[in-house]
Amino acid sequence: MSVVIRLSRTGKKGERKFRVVVKEKRSRREGDSIELLGYYEKGKNGKKEINKERYKYWLSVGAQPSPTVSKLME
């Protein structure tokens, strides 16, 4: 099972809100996730809140972050 850390879109149409989730690579974008790590809101007041301890744990067990998530964590 290949595990990735990626964004899952939420909110109303036109809003740019995302959840940072851990899920199986083959699952759909809004499909079932293994764990919710935090959220990210895109825009002028770009808010983000991500649990860094859990993020580091998932990296240590072999989860691959998406390019967007890796940029967010820099």
C-alpha positions, -999 to 999 in steps of 0.1 A, spaced: 0 0 0 15 33 -11 6 62 12 7 99 3 1 132 21 -20 154 -1 -47 181 -2 -84 173 -3 -108 201 -14 -136 212 9 -161 241 12 -185 257 -12 -181 262 -49 -155 289 -56 -139 287 -21 -103 276 -19 -102 255 12 -83 223 16 -76 196 42 -42 181 45 -48 143 47 -29 110 47 -45 86 22 -38 57 -1 -23 68 -34 -50 52 -55 -80 66 -37 -101 95 -50 -92 131 -40 -123 134 -17 -123 97 -8 -117 81 26 -85 92 43 -64 75 69 -58 107 90 -65 144 89 -33 165 96 -47 200 93 -61 225 69 -51 252 44 -70 282 31 -57 298 -1 -61 335 -7 -51 369 7 -52 357 43 -38 323 35 -43 304 68 -27 271 75 -27 248 105 -9 215 101 2 191 129 39 190 123 46 161 147 21 138 129 35 150 95 70 140 105 57 106 118 41 98 85 73 108 66 92 85 89 70 55 80 73 61 43 45 84 32 53 106 3 41 143 4 26 158 -28 47 187 -43 21 212 -31 22 199 5 60 198 6 60 235 -5 35 243 23 57 227 49 88 248 39 
